[in-house]
Amino acid sequence: MDRLIEAIESKQNPSVVGLDPTPALIPTQVMNAYTIEVEHNVDDDDDNTAATAAAVAYFEFNRAIIDAVEDIVPAVKPQIAMYEALGPAGLDCYTMTCEYARDHGLYVIGDIKRGDIGSTAAAYAKHLTGFNGSDVWHEDAVTVNPYLGSDGIEPFTAAAQEADRDLFILVRTSNPSSAQIQELELASGERVYEHVADLVEQWGADTIGRFGYARTGAVVGATHPEEGAQLRARMPHTFFLVPGYGAQGGTAQSVAGMFDRDGSGAIVNSSRGIIGAWRNDPRYTEDLDPEAALGVVADNAREAAKDMRDQLRVALA
């Protein structure tokens, strides 16, 4: 996690922007503008026009966000499901977004949540190593589901070591129904998520960097502040990715206990709260042209990112 920690320290801001575009989060005129553009440049019998147009709109939206926050935040986290929903054009948009963010000096967390048997996990781990040495995904870290146990994790830890990349493994997630499994009590008396936390700490034991944190991080939701604080003590060498800030109810105060005594050890994600902040701006109307609409998006994203940064600084102080 050394590169991520350095990026956080350089911006004095432990926050990451989730790039999770949907049609509802993009101004209507932006979506429509690229639909018209794509229709003029594809064959009449192309069934993928709508998806291609959406992918172009997603990228322009993401680019506006990245340009607006690149000097404020150290990292971005695109959620691949939003892009996969569009098919091949969406995957192109995902990789272009990751590459654009990287080119602007941002650390990129690919939120892919992969988890499968060993041989399949090894193929998924190409997200980190690339194919034949080619960095096709442009990610610095990925998220991984540990439900299949160590043989679904080891290909990722090996790939991370080989490529000098990182992992964030699901431990205590922010979604409401996570308790159905994660809080089940084991024969030992501990909860499932606590056992997974111990495994994650073990899986990273041989990869601790100069700041005291391993390559294997943990996803710990902002909506579970008490468990998060307990996990901080239980996982002293594990860096936390903390989703659930803002729209899901997490606050700067609720995540403060997930940081270490030096104010390090975690990075907090906000998606809709930043990329959708424009929807509360009275300056936005559907009469704006697409460029002006993206300007409103960028202005609001920047202000929301600064507000999150400042709130985290106060809570951590």
The 8 nearest C-alpha neighbors of each residue, nearest first, counted from 0:
[[1, 3, 214, 2, 4, 212, 213, 165],
 [0, 2, 4, 3, 5, 208, 210, 209],
 [3, 1, 5, 4, 0, 6, 106, 7],
 [2, 4, 6, 0, 5, 1, 7, 106],
 [3, 5, 7, 1, 6, 2, 8, 0],
 [4, 6, 2, 8, 3, 7, 9, 1],
 [7, 5, 3, 9, 73, 4, 8, 2],
 [8, 6, 4, 10, 13, 73, 5, 12],
 [7, 9, 11, 5, 10, 6, 4, 12],
 [8, 10, 6, 7, 11, 5, 73, 12],
 [11, 9, 12, 7, 8, 71, 73, 72],
 [12, 10, 8, 9, 7, 13, 312, 308],
 [11, 13, 10, 7, 308, 14, 72, 8],
 [14, 12, 266, 7, 267, 11, 265, 15],
 [15, 13, 267, 266, 12, 268, 72, 308],
 [14, 16, 268, 74, 75, 267, 72, 17],
 [17, 15, 75, 269, 270, 268, 76, 18],
 [16, 18, 270, 76, 77, 269, 19, 75],
 [17, 19, 77, 76, 20, 16, 270, 78],
 [18, 20, 78, 17, 77, 81, 270, 21],
 [21, 19, 18, 24, 57, 81, 22, 25],
 [20, 22, 24, 23, 25, 19, 81, 57],
 [21, 23, 25, 24, 20, 30, 53, 27],
 [24, 22, 21, 25, 26, 20, 27, 275],
 [23, 25, 21, 22, 275, 20, 26, 274],
 [24, 26, 22, 23, 27, 21, 29, 30],
 [27, 25, 29, 28, 30, 24, 292, 23],
 [28, 26, 30, 29, 31, 25, 285, 22],
 [27, 29, 31, 30, 289, 26, 32, 285],
 [30, 28, 289, 32, 26, 27, 31, 56],
 [29, 31, 27, 28, 56, 32, 33, 53],
 [32, 30, 28, 34, 29, 33, 27, 35],
 [33, 31, 29, 35, 34, 30, 28, 36],
 [32, 34, 36, 52, 35, 31, 30, 37],
 [35, 33, 52, 31, 37, 32, 36, 38],
 [34, 36, 38, 33, 32, 37, 31, 39],
 [37, 35, 33, 39, 34, 38, 32, 40],
 [38, 36, 40, 34, 39, 35, 52, 33],
 [39, 37, 35, 40, 36, 41, 34, 48],
 [40, 38, 37, 36, 41, 35, 42, 34],
 [39, 41, 37, 38, 36, 42, 35, 43],
 [42, 40, 38, 39, 37, 43, 45, 48],
 [41, 43, 45, 44, 40, 38, 39, 48],
 [42, 44, 45, 41, 38, 46, 48, 39],
 [45, 43, 42, 46, 41, 47, 48, 38],
 [44, 46, 42, 47, 43, 48, 41, 38],
 [45, 47, 48, 44, 49, 43, 50, 42],
 [48, 46, 50, 45, 49, 51, 52, 88],
 [47, 49, 51, 50, 46, 52, 45, 38],
 [48, 50, 52, 51, 47, 53, 34, 46],
 [51, 49, 53, 85, 47, 52, 48, 54],
 [52, 50, 54, 48, 88, 53, 49, 47],
 [51, 53, 34, 49, 55, 33, 54, 50],
 [52, 54, 56, 50, 51, 55, 57, 49],
 [53, 55, 57, 51, 89, 52, 56, 92],
 [56, 54, 52, 58, 57, 53, 59, 51],
 [55, 57, 53, 59, 54, 58, 30, 33],
 [58, 56, 54, 60, 55, 59, 53, 61],
 [57, 59, 61, 55, 60, 56, 92, 62],
 [58, 60, 62, 56, 61, 57, 63, 55],
 [59, 61, 57, 63, 58, 62, 56, 64],
 [62, 60, 58, 64, 63, 59, 57, 65],
 [61, 63, 59, 65, 64, 60, 58, 66],
 [62, 64, 60, 66, 61, 65, 297, 67],
 [65, 63, 61, 67, 297, 62, 66, 68],
 [66, 64, 62, 67, 68, 69, 63, 61],
 [65, 67, 63, 64, 69, 68, 62, 297],
 [66, 68, 64, 65, 297, 301, 69, 63],
 [69, 67, 71, 65, 301, 70, 66, 72],
 [68, 70, 65, 71, 66, 72, 67, 103],
 [69, 71, 68, 72, 10, 67, 73, 66],
 [72, 70, 68, 69, 10, 305, 73, 304],
 [71, 73, 74, 69, 68, 14, 70, 15],
 [74, 72, 6, 7, 105, 106, 10, 15],
 [75, 73, 106, 15, 105, 72, 107, 16],
 [74, 76, 16, 15, 107, 17, 108, 106],
 [75, 77, 17, 108, 18, 109, 107, 16],
 [76, 78, 18, 17, 109, 19, 110, 79],
 [79, 77, 110, 19, 80, 81, 76, 111],
 [78, 80, 82, 81, 111, 77, 110, 83],
 [81, 79, 83, 82, 78, 84, 111, 110],
 [82, 80, 79, 84, 83, 78, 19, 20],
 [81, 83, 89, 79, 84, 80, 85, 90],
 [84, 82, 80, 86, 85, 89, 81, 90],
 [83, 85, 82, 81, 86, 80, 89, 50],
 [86, 84, 89, 50, 83, 82, 88, 87],
 [85, 87, 83, 89, 88, 84, 90, 82],
 [88, 86, 90, 89, 91, 85, 83, 51],
 [89, 87, 91, 51, 90, 86, 54, 85],
 [88, 90, 82, 85, 92, 54, 86, 91],
 [89, 91, 93, 87, 92, 88, 82, 83],
 [92, 90, 88, 89, 94, 93, 95, 87],
 [91, 93, 89, 95, 90, 94, 54, 58],
 [94, 92, 90, 96, 91, 95, 82, 89],
 [93, 95, 97, 91, 136, 96, 92, 98],
 [96, 94, 92, 98, 93, 97, 99, 91],
 [97, 95, 99, 93, 94, 98, 92, 100],
 [98, 96, 94, 100, 137, 95, 99, 101],
 [97, 99, 101, 95, 137, 96, 100, 102],
 [100, 98, 102, 96, 101, 97, 95, 103],
 [101, 99, 103, 97, 105, 102, 98, 96],
 [102, 100, 98, 105, 104, 103, 99, 97],
 [101, 103, 99, 100, 104, 98, 105, 97],
 [104, 102, 100, 101, 105, 99, 69, 65],
 [103, 105, 101, 102, 100, 106, 69, 73],
 [106, 104, 74, 101, 100, 73, 103, 107],
 [105, 107, 74, 139, 73, 101, 75, 3],
 [108, 106, 139, 138, 75, 74, 76, 105],
 [109, 107, 76, 140, 141, 139, 138, 110],
 [108, 110, 141, 111, 138, 77, 76, 140],
 [109, 111, 78, 142, 141, 112, 77, 108],
 [110, 112, 113, 142, 79, 109, 141, 78],
 [113, 111, 143, 142, 144, 110, 114, 141],
 [112, 114, 143, 111, 144, 115, 142, 123],
 [115, 113, 144, 143, 151, 145, 120, 112],
 [114, 116, 120, 151, 119, 147, 117, 113],
 [117, 115, 151, 119, 120, 118, 150, 147],
 [116, 118, 120, 151, 150, 119, 121, 115],
 [119, 117, 121, 120, 116, 122, 115, 154],
 [118, 120, 122, 121, 117, 116, 115, 123],
 [119, 121, 123, 117, 115, 122, 118, 151],
 [122, 120, 154, 124, 118, 119, 123, 117],
 [121, 123, 119, 124, 120, 125, 118, 126],
 [124, 122, 120, 125, 121, 126, 119, 113],
 [123, 125, 121, 126, 155, 122, 127, 120],
 [126, 124, 129, 128, 127, 123, 122, 130],
 [125, 127, 124, 129, 136, 128, 123, 138],
 [128, 126, 125, 124, 129, 158, 159, 162],
 [129, 127, 125, 162, 158, 126, 130, 134],
 [128, 130, 134, 125, 133, 135, 132, 126],
 [129, 131, 133, 132, 125, 128, 134, 135],
 [132, 130, 133, 129, 128, 134, 125, 135],
 [131, 133, 130, 129, 134, 128, 135, 162],
 [132, 134, 129, 130, 131, 135, 128, 136],
 [135, 133, 129, 136, 137, 132, 128, 130],
 [134, 136, 129, 133, 137, 130, 94, 126],
 [135, 137, 94, 138, 134, 126, 129, 97],
 [138, 136, 98, 97, 134, 135, 94, 139],
 [137, 139, 107, 140, 136, 109, 108, 97],
 [140, 138, 107, 164, 108, 106, 165, 137],
 [141, 139, 165, 108, 166, 138, 164, 109],
 [140, 142, 109, 166, 108, 110, 167, 111],
 [141, 143, 167, 112, 110, 111, 168, 166],
 [142, 144, 112, 168, 113, 114, 167, 145],
 [143, 145, 114, 112, 169, 113, 146, 168],
 [146, 144, 148, 147, 114, 143, 152, 168],
 [145, 147, 148, 144, 114, 151, 115, 149],
 [148, 146, 145, 151, 115, 114, 116, 149],
 [149, 147, 145, 146, 151, 150, 152, 116],
 [148, 150, 152, 151, 153, 147, 145, 202],
 [151, 149, 117, 152, 153, 148, 116, 147],
 [150, 152, 117, 116, 149, 115, 147, 120],
 [153, 151, 149, 155, 150, 154, 156, 145],
 [152, 154, 156, 155, 150, 149, 151, 157],
 [155, 153, 121, 157, 156, 152, 120, 158],
 [156, 154, 158, 124, 153, 157, 152, 159],
 [155, 157, 153, 159, 158, 154, 160, 152],
 [158, 156, 154, 160, 155, 159, 153, 161],
 [157, 159, 155, 161, 160, 156, 128, 162],
 [160, 158, 164, 156, 162, 157, 165, 161],
 [159, 161, 157, 163, 158, 162, 156, 164],
 [160, 162, 158, 159, 163, 157, 128, 164],
 [161, 163, 159, 128, 164, 160, 158, 127],
 [164, 162, 160, 159, 161, 165, 158, 139],
 [165, 163, 159, 139, 162, 140, 127, 160],
 [164, 166, 140, 214, 159, 215, 0, 139],
 [167, 165, 215, 141, 140, 216, 142, 214],
 [166, 168, 216, 142, 217, 218, 215, 143],
 [167, 169, 217, 143, 142, 218, 144, 216],
 [170, 168, 218, 144, 217, 171, 143, 172],
 [169, 171, 192, 218, 219, 217, 196, 195],
 [172, 170, 219, 192, 220, 169, 218, 181],
 [171, 173, 220, 219, 174, 170, 177, 218],
 [172, 174, 220, 222, 243, 221, 175, 242],
 [173, 175, 177, 176, 172, 220, 222, 243],
 [176, 174, 177, 173, 178, 172, 222, 179],
 [177, 175, 178, 179, 174, 180, 173, 181],
 [178, 176, 179, 175, 174, 181, 180, 172],
 [177, 179, 182, 181, 180, 176, 175, 183],
 [180, 178, 177, 176, 181, 182, 183, 175],
 [181, 179, 178, 183, 182, 177, 191, 176],
 [180, 182, 192, 178, 191, 183, 177, 179],
 [183, 181, 178, 190, 180, 191, 184, 192],
 [184, 182, 190, 180, 191, 181, 185, 179],
 [183, 185, 190, 189, 188, 182, 191, 186],
 [184, 186, 187, 188, 189, 190, 183, 191],
 [187, 185, 188, 184, 189, 190, 183, 191],
 [186, 188, 185, 189, 184, 190, 194, 191],
 [189, 187, 185, 186, 184, 190, 191, 183],
 [188, 190, 187, 185, 184, 193, 191, 194],
 [189, 191, 184, 193, 182, 183, 192, 185],
 [190, 192, 181, 194, 193, 183, 182, 195],
 [191, 193, 181, 195, 194, 190, 170, 171],
 [194, 192, 196, 190, 195, 191, 189, 197],
 [193, 195, 197, 191, 196, 192, 198, 190],
 [194, 196, 192, 198, 193, 197, 170, 199],
 [195, 197, 193, 199, 194, 198, 170, 192],
 [198, 196, 200, 194, 195, 199, 201, 193],
 [197, 199, 195, 201, 196, 200, 202, 194],
 [200, 198, 202, 196, 201, 197, 195, 203],
 [199, 201, 197, 198, 203, 202, 234, 237],
 [202, 200, 198, 204, 199, 203, 197, 205],
 [203, 201, 199, 200, 204, 198, 215, 205],
 [202, 204, 215, 213, 201, 206, 200, 205],
 [203, 205, 201, 206, 202, 207, 200, 213],
 [204, 206, 203, 207, 213, 202, 201, 214],
 [207, 205, 213, 203, 204, 214, 208, 160],
 [208, 206, 213, 212, 211, 205, 204, 214],
 [209, 207, 211, 210, 212, 213, 1, 206],
 [208, 210, 211, 1, 207, 212, 0, 213],
 [211, 209, 208, 212, 1, 207, 4, 0],
 [210, 212, 208, 209, 207, 236, 213, 235],
 [213, 211, 236, 207, 237, 208, 210, 238],
 [212, 214, 207, 206, 203, 215, 237, 236],
 [215, 213, 165, 0, 206, 203, 166, 216],
 [216, 214, 166, 203, 213, 167, 165, 237],
 [215, 217, 167, 238, 237, 239, 166, 168],
 [216, 218, 168, 167, 239, 169, 170, 240],
 [217, 219, 169, 240, 170, 168, 239, 167],
 [220, 218, 171, 241, 172, 170, 217, 240],
 [221, 219, 173, 172, 242, 241, 222, 243],
 [220, 222, 249, 243, 223, 254, 241, 242],
 [221, 223, 220, 249, 173, 224, 243, 248],
 [224, 222, 221, 226, 225, 220, 227, 173],
 [223, 225, 227, 253, 226, 221, 222, 254],
 [226, 224, 228, 227, 223, 229, 256, 253],
 [227, 225, 229, 228, 223, 224, 230, 171],
 [228, 226, 224, 230, 225, 229, 257, 223],
 [227, 229, 256, 257, 231, 225, 230, 226],
 [230, 228, 226, 232, 231, 227, 233, 225],
 [229, 231, 233, 227, 232, 228, 234, 226],
 [232, 230, 228, 234, 229, 257, 233, 227],
 [231, 233, 230, 229, 234, 235, 228, 259],
 [232, 234, 230, 231, 235, 229, 197, 196],
 [233, 235, 231, 237, 232, 236, 230, 200],
 [236, 234, 237, 232, 233, 231, 212, 200],
 [237, 235, 212, 234, 213, 211, 238, 200],
 [238, 236, 216, 234, 212, 235, 213, 200],
 [237, 239, 216, 264, 265, 212, 217, 236],
 [240, 238, 265, 217, 216, 218, 241, 264],
 [239, 241, 218, 266, 265, 217, 267, 219],
 [240, 242, 267, 220, 219, 221, 268, 218],
 [243, 241, 268, 220, 244, 221, 267, 240],
 [242, 244, 247, 221, 249, 220, 173, 222],
 [245, 243, 249, 269, 250, 242, 221, 247],
 [244, 246, 248, 249, 247, 272, 269, 250],
 [245, 247, 248, 272, 244, 271, 243, 249],
 [248, 246, 243, 245, 249, 244, 222, 173],
 [247, 249, 245, 246, 244, 243, 222, 250],
 [248, 250, 244, 221, 222, 243, 245, 247],
 [251, 249, 253, 252, 244, 245, 254, 248],
 [250, 252, 311, 254, 253, 314, 310, 255],
 [251, 253, 250, 255, 314, 254, 311, 256],
 [252, 254, 250, 224, 251, 255, 249, 221],
 [255, 253, 251, 257, 256, 252, 221, 224],
 [254, 256, 252, 257, 253, 258, 315, 314],
 [257, 255, 228, 258, 254, 227, 224, 253],
 [258, 256, 228, 255, 227, 231, 254, 265],
 [259, 257, 264, 263, 262, 256, 265, 255],
 [258, 260, 262, 261, 263, 264, 257, 231],
 [259, 261, 262, 258, 263, 264, 256, 315],
 [262, 260, 259, 263, 258, 264, 315, 316],
 [261, 263, 259, 258, 260, 315, 264, 316],
 [264, 262, 259, 258, 261, 265, 260, 4],
 [263, 265, 238, 258, 259, 239, 262, 266],
 [266, 264, 239, 238, 258, 263, 240, 267],
 [265, 267, 13, 14, 240, 241, 239, 15],
 [268, 266, 241, 14, 15, 242, 240, 13],
 [269, 267, 15, 242, 16, 14, 241, 244],
 [268, 270, 244, 16, 17, 272, 245, 273],
 [269, 271, 17, 272, 16, 273, 274, 18],
 [272, 270, 275, 274, 273, 246, 269, 276],
 [271, 273, 270, 245, 276, 275, 246, 269],
 [274, 272, 300, 276, 271, 303, 275, 270],
 [273, 275, 271, 300, 276, 270, 272, 64],
 [276, 274, 271, 277, 273, 24, 272, 278],
 [275, 277, 273, 278, 299, 272, 274, 300],
 [278, 276, 296, 299, 280, 279, 275, 295],
 [277, 279, 276, 280, 275, 283, 24, 281],
 [280, 278, 277, 276, 281, 283, 275, 299],
 [279, 281, 277, 282, 278, 283, 276, 299],
 [282, 280, 283, 279, 284, 278, 277, 295],
 [283, 281, 280, 284, 295, 279, 277, 292],
 [282, 284, 281, 280, 295, 292, 285, 287],
 [285, 283, 286, 287, 282, 281, 292, 280],
 [284, 286, 287, 28, 283, 27, 26, 288],
 [285, 287, 284, 288, 283, 28, 292, 289],
 [288, 286, 285, 292, 284, 291, 289, 283],
 [287, 289, 291, 290, 292, 286, 28, 285],
 [290, 288, 29, 292, 291, 28, 293, 287],
 [291, 289, 293, 292, 288, 294, 29, 287],
 [290, 292, 294, 288, 293, 289, 287, 295],
 [291, 293, 289, 295, 294, 290, 287, 288],
 [294, 292, 296, 290, 295, 291, 297, 289],
 [293, 295, 291, 297, 292, 296, 298, 290],
 [296, 294, 298, 292, 293, 297, 299, 277],
 [297, 295, 293, 277, 294, 299, 298, 300],
 [296, 298, 300, 294, 67, 64, 295, 299],
 [299, 297, 295, 301, 300, 296, 294, 302],
 [298, 300, 302, 277, 301, 296, 297, 276],
 [299, 301, 273, 297, 303, 302, 298, 274],
 [300, 302, 304, 298, 299, 67, 68, 303],
 [301, 303, 305, 299, 304, 300, 306, 298],
 [304, 302, 306, 300, 273, 305, 301, 299],
 [303, 305, 301, 307, 306, 302, 300, 308],
 [306, 304, 308, 302, 303, 307, 309, 301],
 [307, 305, 303, 309, 308, 304, 302, 310],
 [306, 308, 310, 304, 305, 309, 303, 311],
 [309, 307, 305, 311, 306, 310, 12, 304],
 [308, 310, 312, 306, 311, 307, 305, 313],
 [309, 311, 307, 313, 312, 308, 251, 306],
 [312, 310, 314, 251, 308, 313, 309, 315],
 [311, 313, 309, 315, 310, 314, 316, 308],
 [312, 314, 316, 310, 311, 315, 309, 251],
 [315, 313, 311, 252, 316, 312, 251, 255],
 [316, 314, 312, 313, 255, 311, 262, 258],
 [315, 313, 314, 312, 262, 311, 255, 261]]
